[in-house]
Amino acid sequence: MKKSVSLLSFFLGVSVFVLFSSHFAVAGVVTCSGIVPMRYRNDNISITDFGGVGDGMTLNTKAFREAIYRIQHLSRSGGTLLYIPPGVYLTGSFNLTSHMTLYLAKGAVIKATQDFSNWPLIAPLPSYGRGRERPGGRYMSFIHGDGLHDVVITGENGTIDGQGDVWWEMWRQRTLQFTRPNLVEIVNSRSIIISNVIFKNSPFWNIHPVYCSNVVIQFVTILAPPDSPNTDGIDPDSSTNVCIEDSFISTGDDLVAVKSGWDEYGIAYGRPSSGITIRRVTGSSPFAGIAVGSETSGGVENVLAENINLYDMGVGIHVKTNIGRGGFIRNITISDVYMENVRKGIKIAGDVGDHPDDKFNPNALPVVKGITLKGVWGEKVQQPGSIQGLKDSPFTGICLSNINLHGVPGPRSTPWKCSDVSGAALEVSPWPCSELTTTHQAAACSDHI
C-alpha cells in the first residue's frame, strides 16, 4: 500500500507540472503531444455563471447542461473553456459538445448523483448489439459525447467521481435492469484530449473512447476499489490513433483493455482498433495490466505497449479471445514491463469471455498472430505464463525474448502451459514450453526478438 501511495503522489505531482508546460519534453522520452495539440480557448466561462453551486448537496445538472448549451449555440472562435472552480458539484449525467474544454481546478470535484432518474437510457453500441451486461439499452455515461471534434477534459488534478458503490451493489445483488454507465464515454469523435484529472469510483468502465480517432489520454489517475466489478481503467474500442501514457491506474478490472466489438455484432460492424500506443503506465488490479480483448470481433492490430509497471496483479499481460469472436489480433508488441506479486505473468488464451446471445457463429474463429513480448521482468510471479490457442485456429508468430519471471518459493509456483501455438523464445526464464523452442516459426520471429 505504501508503494502505491508513493507512486500515486509522484504521478499527481508530475501531471500538475506538465499541465502548465504545453511544450514539455524530456530528451529521449517520446510523448503523445503531436497527435492532438492542447487547445487555447479564447472564450472562458464558469459553471457558477449558470447557477452552479459547489456545496456537495445542490444538484447542478441544469447548470452543466445550460453551460454546454451556451457553448454549442453561441460558438466562439477557438472554442470555449468551461471552468469548474474548487468545490463539490453534484450533478446528473451530461453531454459535451465540440470545441470545448472542461477544466477542473485544483480542489474541484464533479460528483455523480445516485438518483437514477438523472441517468438517461441510450441505445446499445452497434458493435455490441445489446448492453454489455444486460439485454437492451444501457445507461448513458456520466460524462458523454457523440459525434464530437476538438474536446479537452483537463485541469489541475480535479476529480470526476462516479459514486459507483450503489451500482456495484446492484451488480452483486443481480438487480440491474440495464447495463451500468461508464464514467466517461466518447463516441464517433476525433481530436480528443483527456489529461490531468483524477477519475474515481466509476459505476462501470472508466474511460471508453469508441469509434474514435486521434485520442490522447495522459497524466490521468484512475481509482476504484479492487473488489469493484468491471471498473476497467481505459478501454479504446474500435478506435484508431489512440495514445495512452504517463498515468496511474488502480481499479477492480483490467487497467487498459483494447477492444473492437462483440461476436456477430462486432463482426458485422467491422471496425478494428489500430494504432494504439500505451506507455509509462503504472498500476494494480486483481485482473490484467495490459489486455487485448476479449471483445475483438472487429479486429485489433498495431498495438505498442512499453515501459509498464504492474503491482499486485491477477495477470500481467493478457491477450484474450474466444470461439465465435472472429476478427483478428495481430502485430502486438509489449516491451519493458516490470511486474511484482502477480498470479500469472503472461496469458494468451482462446477461451476467454462470454457471448451476447446464442446467435454467435461457432465457426467464427479468431486469427491470432504476430505477438511479440520482450524485456519483461517479474518478481513473485506464481505462474510464468500460458499460451493456449484454438485447435482449428492455432496462434502463430508468438515471439518471446528477454523474459524473466521469478516465482514464489514452494508449491504455488507452476510451469508454463502451452497448446495450439507456434513461435520462438530467446532468453526466457523459466524456460517456456517446447512449442516455442523447436518450431519453423523461429525465423519469422527473428526480426522481432
Secondary structure by P-SEA (a helix, b strand, c coil): caaaaaaaaaaaaaaaaaaacccccccccccccccccbbbbcbbbbccccccccccccccaaaaaaaaaaaaacccccbbbbbbcbbbbbbcccccccccccccccccccccccccccbbbbbccccccccccccccccccccccccccbbbbbcccccccccaaaaaaaaaaccccccccccbbbccccccccccbbbccccccccccccccbbbbcbbbbbbccccccccccccccccbbbbcccccccccccbbbbcccaaaaaaabbbbcbbbbcccccccccccccccccccccccbbbbcbbbbccccccbbbbccccccccccbbbbcbbbbcccccccccccbbbbbccccccccbbbbbcbbbbcbbbbccccccbbbbbbccbbbccccccbbbbbbcccccccccccccccccccccccccccccccccccccccccc
